[in-house]
Structure formats: structure tokens, C-alpha cells
Amino acid sequence: MKRIVTVLLGIALMLTMAVAMTGCGKKDAQTAENTAPQVTSTQKADDAKKAEEAKKKEEAKKKEEAKKKEEAKKAEEAKKKAEEAKKAEEAKKASESKQPQNSVKPSQTPAPSADQATGSPVQRYSGRWGSGRCTVDVVGEANNSVVIKVYWSSSAFERAEWTMSGNFDEDGTTVYYTDGVKKIVTFNEDGSVKSTEEVYVGGKGSFIFKDNTMTWEDLAEHMADGMTFTK
């Protein structure tokens, strides 16, 4: 009887152990099953994070390249503008250094007429006078009468012109005028007159001659204040 009981207890113990082992196996399988998705989700999150960072780096790289291109473009434009300004300045200087033939093309001063006494003011002071870019032609008419033409170039294709007339005073040193006419004349590239604009009429002033110099007192605009003209 004792043997039977011992056998039964052994069988029961074995069954208990089998059940326990089966439960542990199921628990381990469940644990593994629950853990696997967590590892997969973490991996996916890392991959997504890395992909986002890579995307941001790519966008930052593109922005940097676009910025560099824009800066290079601006630098090129600034360089072109500087070159154009330099060329314009050089062209201006070249234009100012050489005036076209008609830039100052006054009437030729005629030789004194027979009725002009030798040594008269007309004979002494007739001719071309100049100061800087301004040219003055004094043309004798008769006795002490003269026609005076002033040419003042502002550029290669534009100049101001004045025309006036008068008589030498008793001292033979000053010509007063009250009929001054000012015009602005522009020229085409071939030298022909492009336009003529009358600025004013009735200008007043005087030309004062002394030895080998002349001064112009322009009461209308004071154009020649401080200037001295010579032949």
C-alpha cells in the first residue's frame, strides 16, 4: 500500500512539474511576443528621426547653395555696374578732351575794314578770346561798333551761345550792350545741329579790355564772374 501511495505521489509531482513548465513556456513566449513589437516600434522611431534629420540637412544645404548663388549673382551685377560706370566716365572724359568741329565753330574774324583807323579799339581788340571752355569772338563792324559772340561748351554735343553788339566807349576800353540773346544749341553725332532753344533776349552787360586781357560782366547770369580772357 505504501508503494502505491509513493508511486501516486511521484506521478502527481511529475504532473505538477509538467504543468509548471508548460506555464513558464507560455509566459516566456508571451513575453517575447510583447517585447518584439516594442523593439520594432523603437527602431521605426529612430529611422523616422534619422530620415527627418537627413531631410533637414538636405534642405539646409539647398538653402545655403541658393544663398551662395544669389550672392554670386549680386556680386556679378555690382561688377557689371562698376564696369559700366567706369566706361561711362572714360567716355565722358574722352568726349570732353576732344570737342567736335562744331563744338566751338564761331564766325571767322574778318580783317579790319579800310574805314577802321589803324590802332582803333576795334582794330586792337577784334579777334578771338578764350578762357577755359568759353570762347569769345569780337567782330568789328564799322568805326567803333562790334558784334560779340560767346560760345560755351557744356559737353561734346551741347553749348550755350550768346550774341550781342555795342560800341566802344570814349576811352576805347569798354563795350556796353543791351541786346544780349542766349541760346542752347545741341548737335547730332555727325556735327549737324539737332535743336536750338532760345533762353532769353535783352540781356545786358559789358566787355572790358585792358592791354592783352578782357573781362565779361554779364548782368543777366554773371556767367563769367572772376574769369579773365586772353587772345
C-alpha positions as CSV (number, residue, x, y, z in Angstrom):
1,M,0.0,0.0,0.0
2,K,2.8,2.4,0.8
3,R,4.4,1.6,-2.5
4,I,1.2,2.6,-4.4
5,V,0.9,5.8,-2.5
6,T,4.6,6.6,-3.3
7,V,4.0,5.9,-6.9
8,L,0.9,8.1,-7.0
9,L,2.8,10.9,-5.2
10,G,5.6,10.7,-7.8
11,I,3.1,10.8,-10.7
12,A,1.4,13.8,-9.1
13,L,4.7,15.6,-8.6
14,M,5.7,14.9,-12.2
15,L,2.3,16.3,-13.5
16,T,2.7,19.4,-11.3
17,M,6.2,20.0,-12.7
18,A,4.9,19.5,-16.3
19,V,2.1,21.9,-15.8
20,A,4.5,24.4,-14.2
21,M,6.9,24.1,-17.1
22,T,4.1,24.5,-19.6
23,G,3.0,27.7,-17.9
24,C,6.6,29.0,-17.9
25,G,6.9,28.3,-21.6
26,K,3.7,30.1,-22.4
27,K,4.8,33.0,-20.2
28,D,8.2,33.2,-22.0
29,A,6.5,33.1,-25.4
30,Q,4.1,35.8,-24.4
31,T,6.9,38.0,-23.0
32,A,8.8,37.5,-26.2
33,E,5.8,38.3,-28.2
34,N,5.1,41.5,-26.2
35,T,8.7,42.6,-26.4
36,A,9.2,42.1,-30.2
37,P,6.8,44.9,-31.2
38,Q,8.3,47.3,-28.8
39,V,11.8,46.8,-30.3
40,T,10.3,47.2,-33.8
41,S,8.5,50.5,-32.8
42,T,11.7,51.9,-31.3
43,Q,13.6,51.1,-34.5
44,K,11.0,52.7,-36.6
45,A,11.0,55.8,-34.5
46,D,14.8,56.0,-34.8
47,D,14.6,55.6,-38.5
48,A,12.0,58.3,-38.8
49,K,14.1,60.6,-36.7
50,K,17.1,60.0,-38.8
51,A,15.1,60.5,-42.0
52,E,13.8,63.8,-40.7
53,E,17.3,65.0,-39.8
54,A,18.6,63.9,-43.2
55,K,15.8,65.9,-44.8
56,K,16.5,69.0,-42.7
57,K,20.2,68.8,-43.6
58,E,19.4,68.5,-47.3
59,E,17.0,71.5,-47.1
60,A,19.7,73.5,-45.3
61,K,22.2,72.5,-47.9
62,K,19.9,73.6,-50.7
63,K,19.3,77.0,-48.9
64,E,23.0,77.5,-48.5
65,E,23.6,76.8,-52.2
66,A,20.8,79.1,-53.2
67,K,22.2,81.8,-50.9
68,K,25.7,81.5,-52.4
69,K,24.2,81.7,-56.0
70,E,22.3,84.8,-55.1
71,E,25.4,86.4,-53.5
72,A,27.4,85.5,-56.6
73,K,24.7,87.0,-58.8
74,K,24.7,90.2,-56.9
75,A,28.5,90.4,-57.0
76,E,28.4,89.9,-60.8
77,E,25.7,92.6,-61.2
78,A,27.7,95.0,-59.0
79,K,30.8,94.3,-61.1
80,K,29.0,95.0,-64.3
81,K,27.6,98.3,-62.9
82,A,31.1,99.3,-61.8
83,E,32.5,98.5,-65.3
84,E,29.6,100.4,-67.0
85,A,30.2,103.4,-64.7
86,K,33.9,103.3,-65.5
87,K,33.3,103.1,-69.2
88,A,30.8,106.0,-69.0
89,E,33.3,108.1,-67.1
90,E,36.1,107.3,-69.6
91,A,33.7,108.1,-72.5
92,K,32.8,111.4,-70.8
93,K,36.5,112.3,-70.2
94,A,37.3,111.4,-73.8
95,S,34.3,113.4,-75.0
96,E,35.4,116.4,-73.0
97,S,39.0,116.2,-74.1
98,K,38.1,116.4,-77.8
99,Q,35.3,118.6,-78.9
100,P,33.7,118.1,-82.4
101,Q,34.5,120.6,-85.0
102,N,31.2,122.4,-84.4
103,S,31.5,122.4,-80.7
104,V,33.1,125.8,-81.0
105,K,32.6,127.0,-84.5
106,P,32.2,130.7,-84.5
107,S,32.4,133.0,-87.5
108,Q,35.8,133.8,-88.7
109,T,37.0,137.2,-87.6
110,P,37.4,139.3,-90.7
111,A,40.3,141.6,-91.3
112,P,39.7,145.2,-90.2
113,S,38.0,147.2,-93.0
114,A,39.5,150.2,-94.6
115,D,37.4,152.6,-92.7
116,Q,38.8,151.4,-89.4
117,A,41.6,153.6,-88.3
118,T,44.9,151.9,-87.5
119,G,45.2,151.5,-83.8
120,S,41.5,152.0,-83.1
121,P,39.8,149.9,-80.4
122,V,38.1,147.8,-83.0
123,Q,41.5,147.0,-84.6
124,R,43.2,146.4,-81.4
125,Y,40.6,144.1,-79.7
126,S,38.9,142.3,-82.6
127,G,39.6,138.6,-82.7
128,R,39.1,135.5,-80.6
129,W,39.5,135.5,-76.9
130,G,39.3,132.5,-74.6
131,S,39.2,131.3,-71.1
132,G,38.7,127.6,-70.2
133,R,35.8,126.2,-72.3
134,C,34.5,129.6,-73.2
135,T,35.4,131.3,-76.4
136,V,34.5,135.0,-77.3
137,D,34.7,136.4,-80.8
138,V,34.9,140.1,-81.2
139,V,34.0,141.1,-84.8
140,G,34.5,144.7,-86.0
141,E,31.6,146.2,-87.9
142,A,32.3,149.8,-88.6
143,N,34.0,152.6,-86.7
144,N,33.7,151.7,-83.0
145,S,30.9,149.1,-83.5
146,V,31.4,145.4,-82.8
147,V,29.4,142.2,-82.7
148,I,30.4,139.9,-80.0
149,K,29.6,136.1,-80.0
150,V,30.2,133.9,-77.0
151,Y,30.4,130.1,-77.2
152,W,30.4,128.0,-74.0
153,S,30.5,124.2,-74.4
154,S,28.9,122.1,-71.6
155,S,29.6,118.8,-73.4
156,A,30.7,117.4,-76.7
157,F,27.2,117.8,-78.1
158,E,25.8,120.9,-76.4
159,R,26.8,124.5,-75.9
160,A,25.4,127.8,-74.9
161,E,25.7,130.8,-77.4
162,W,25.3,134.5,-76.7
163,T,25.1,137.2,-79.3
164,M,25.3,140.9,-78.5
165,S,26.5,144.2,-80.1
166,G,27.7,147.6,-79.0
167,N,30.2,150.4,-79.4
168,F,33.4,151.1,-77.6
169,D,33.2,154.0,-75.1
170,E,35.2,157.2,-75.4
171,D,38.2,155.6,-73.6
172,G,38.1,152.8,-76.2
173,T,38.2,150.1,-73.4
174,T,34.6,149.1,-72.8
175,V,31.8,147.8,-74.9
176,Y,28.3,148.0,-73.3
177,Y,25.4,146.0,-74.7
178,T,21.7,145.8,-74.0
179,D,20.6,143.3,-76.8
180,G,22.1,140.1,-75.5
181,V,20.4,136.9,-76.8
182,K,21.2,133.5,-75.2
183,K,20.5,130.1,-76.9
184,I,21.2,126.5,-76.1
185,V,22.3,124.5,-79.2
186,T,22.6,120.7,-79.3
187,F,24.3,118.7,-82.1
188,N,24.0,115.2,-83.6
189,E,26.9,112.8,-83.7
190,D,27.6,113.9,-87.3
191,G,28.0,117.5,-86.2
192,S,24.7,118.8,-87.6
193,V,22.5,121.0,-85.4
194,K,19.9,118.9,-83.6
195,S,18.0,121.7,-81.8
196,T,18.2,125.3,-80.8
197,E,16.4,126.7,-77.8
198,E,16.2,130.4,-77.0
199,V,16.8,131.1,-73.3
200,Y,16.4,134.9,-73.1
201,V,16.7,138.2,-75.1
202,G,17.5,141.7,-73.9
203,G,20.5,140.7,-71.8
204,K,22.7,143.5,-70.5
205,G,26.4,143.7,-69.6
206,S,29.8,144.9,-70.8
207,F,33.2,143.7,-72.1
208,I,36.2,145.5,-70.6
209,F,39.5,145.4,-72.5
210,K,42.8,146.2,-70.9
211,D,46.2,145.6,-72.6
212,N,46.1,141.9,-73.5
213,T,43.2,140.8,-71.3
214,M,39.4,141.0,-71.4
215,T,36.7,140.5,-68.8
216,W,32.9,139.9,-69.3
217,E,30.4,141.5,-66.9
218,D,27.2,139.5,-67.5
219,L,24.4,141.3,-65.7
220,A,21.9,138.6,-66.7
221,E,23.5,135.5,-65.1
222,H,27.0,136.5,-64.0
223,M,28.4,133.7,-66.1
224,A,32.0,134.9,-66.3
225,D,32.5,136.4,-62.8
226,G,36.1,136.0,-61.9
227,M,37.2,134.9,-65.4
228,T,39.9,136.6,-67.5
229,F,40.0,136.1,-71.2
230,T,43.2,136.3,-73.4
231,K,43.9,136.1,-77.1
